[in-house]
């Protein structure tokens, strides 16, 4: 996430930015564009409300307490979903005797451990396909599959 900070009225000094999510404090990069104007860049580690406090020489700058909700993680989740679907289509188009396809279709025998079972990659991809209204037959046509993945929003 990137935001512009105007500290021209604050004078000269050392700028510090404190950004906090619910559980984490992301790394912050501060770049001075010109006299008093700064660009603050950070990558949130969680999708939640983040508070941003900007201080100059250790004193909070009035009006610089900002709340923002991270959209970066939503975009990252979308990119991950598209990449999973692209790989899934690639594997489905492989020959039946290919080792990668065999690994994807392999069923592990035996009981699963107690508690809530971990989601498998295949379960996640099936959820992605259902959410995007896609099926295995669509993956056979590579151009159609790529277009459907590109249209995922």
C-alpha positions as CSV (number, residue, x, y, z in Angstrom):
1,X,0.0,0.0,0.0
2,X,1.2,3.5,-0.7
3,X,0.1,6.8,0.6
4,X,1.4,10.4,0.2
5,X,2.2,12.4,3.3
6,X,2.4,16.2,3.3
7,X,4.6,17.5,6.2
8,X,5.5,20.9,4.6
9,X,3.9,22.7,7.6
10,X,5.6,20.6,10.2
11,X,9.1,21.9,9.4
12,X,12.3,19.9,9.4
13,X,12.9,16.9,11.5
14,X,12.9,13.1,11.6
15,X,9.7,11.5,10.4
16,X,8.5,8.2,11.9
17,X,5.6,6.1,10.8
18,X,3.9,3.5,13.1
19,X,1.5,1.1,11.3
20,X,-0.3,-1.5,13.2
21,X,-2.8,-4.2,12.2
22,X,-4.7,-6.4,14.6
23,X,-1.8,-8.9,15.0
24,X,1.2,-7.6,13.1
25,X,3.2,-4.5,12.4
26,X,4.3,-4.4,8.7
27,X,7.6,-3.1,7.5
28,X,7.4,0.5,6.4
29,X,9.5,2.3,3.8
30,X,9.6,6.1,3.8
31,X,10.8,8.0,0.8
32,X,11.1,11.8,0.6
33,X,9.8,13.1,-2.8
34,X,10.7,16.7,-2.2
35,X,10.8,19.2,0.6
36,X,8.2,18.1,3.1
37,X,6.4,15.6,0.8
38,X,6.9,11.9,1.6
39,X,5.7,8.6,0.2
40,X,5.0,5.9,2.8
41,X,4.9,2.3,1.5
42,X,4.0,-0.8,3.4
43,X,2.8,-4.3,2.7
44,X,0.1,-5.5,5.1
45,X,0.4,-9.0,6.4
46,X,-3.3,-9.4,7.3
47,X,-6.6,-8.2,5.9
48,X,-7.9,-5.9,8.6
49,X,-8.2,-2.3,9.7
50,X,-4.7,-0.7,10.0
51,X,-3.9,2.3,12.0
52,X,-1.2,4.7,10.8
53,X,0.4,7.2,13.2
54,X,2.9,9.7,11.8
55,X,5.3,11.5,14.1
56,X,7.8,14.3,13.5
57,X,10.7,14.3,16.0
58,X,8.8,12.0,18.3
59,X,5.7,14.2,18.4
60,X,2.5,12.9,16.7
61,X,1.5,15.2,13.8
62,X,-2.1,16.4,14.3
63,X,-4.5,15.0,11.8
64,X,-2.1,12.3,10.7
65,X,-3.8,9.4,12.5
66,X,-5.3,7.4,9.7
67,X,-7.3,4.2,9.4
68,X,-7.2,2.2,6.3
69,X,-8.4,-1.3,5.3
70,X,-6.0,-3.4,3.3
71,X,-7.1,-4.2,-0.2
72,X,-3.6,-5.7,-1.0
73,X,-4.4,-9.1,0.5
74,X,-7.7,-9.3,-1.4
75,X,-5.8,-8.7,-4.6
76,X,-3.1,-11.2,-3.6
77,X,-5.7,-13.8,-2.9
78,X,-7.2,-13.2,-6.4
79,X,-3.7,-13.6,-7.9
80,X,-3.2,-16.9,-6.0
81,X,-6.6,-18.2,-7.1
82,X,-5.8,-17.4,-10.7
83,X,-2.4,-19.1,-10.5
84,X,-3.9,-22.2,-8.9
85,X,-6.5,-22.4,-11.6
86,X,-3.9,-21.9,-14.3
87,X,-1.8,-24.7,-12.9
88,X,-4.8,-27.0,-12.5
89,X,-5.7,-26.5,-16.2
90,X,-2.1,-27.2,-17.2
91,X,-2.1,-30.5,-15.2
92,X,-5.5,-31.6,-16.5
93,X,-4.3,-31.2,-20.1
94,X,-1.3,-33.5,-19.5
95,X,-1.2,-37.1,-20.5
96,X,-2.8,-39.6,-18.2
97,X,0.5,-41.4,-17.5
98,X,2.3,-38.1,-16.5
99,X,3.7,-38.3,-13.0
100,X,2.4,-34.8,-12.1
101,X,-1.2,-35.7,-13.0
102,X,-0.8,-39.0,-11.1
103,X,0.3,-37.0,-8.0
104,X,-2.7,-34.7,-8.3
105,X,-5.1,-37.6,-8.5
106,X,-3.4,-39.7,-5.8
107,X,-5.5,-40.6,-2.8
108,X,-3.7,-41.1,0.5
109,X,-4.8,-44.2,2.3
110,X,-5.5,-44.5,6.0
111,X,-7.4,-42.4,8.5
112,X,-6.8,-38.6,8.8
113,X,-5.7,-37.2,12.1
114,X,-8.1,-36.1,14.8
115,X,-9.6,-32.6,14.7
116,X,-10.5,-30.4,11.8
117,X,-8.8,-31.8,8.7
118,X,-6.4,-29.6,6.8
119,X,-7.7,-28.6,3.4
120,X,-6.0,-30.3,0.5
121,X,-4.8,-28.4,-2.6
122,X,-7.5,-30.3,-4.6
123,X,-10.3,-29.1,-2.2
124,X,-9.1,-25.5,-2.6
125,X,-9.0,-25.8,-6.4
126,X,-12.5,-27.4,-6.5
127,X,-13.8,-24.5,-4.4
128,X,-12.1,-22.0,-6.8
129,X,-13.7,-23.8,-9.7
130,X,-17.2,-23.7,-8.1
131,X,-16.8,-20.0,-7.2
132,X,-15.8,-19.2,-10.8
133,X,-18.4,-21.6,-12.4
134,X,-15.6,-23.6,-14.1
135,X,-15.3,-27.4,-14.6
136,X,-12.7,-29.9,-15.8
137,X,-14.2,-30.0,-19.3
138,X,-13.5,-26.2,-19.7
139,X,-9.8,-26.9,-19.1
140,X,-9.4,-29.0,-22.2
141,X,-9.7,-25.9,-24.4
142,X,-6.6,-23.9,-23.3
143,X,-7.7,-20.5,-24.8
144,X,-11.2,-20.7,-23.2
145,X,-9.6,-21.7,-19.8
146,X,-7.2,-18.8,-19.8
147,X,-9.9,-16.4,-20.8
148,X,-12.1,-17.7,-18.0
149,X,-9.2,-17.3,-15.5
150,X,-8.5,-13.8,-16.7
151,X,-12.2,-12.8,-16.2
152,X,-12.1,-14.0,-12.5
153,X,-12.8,-11.0,-10.3
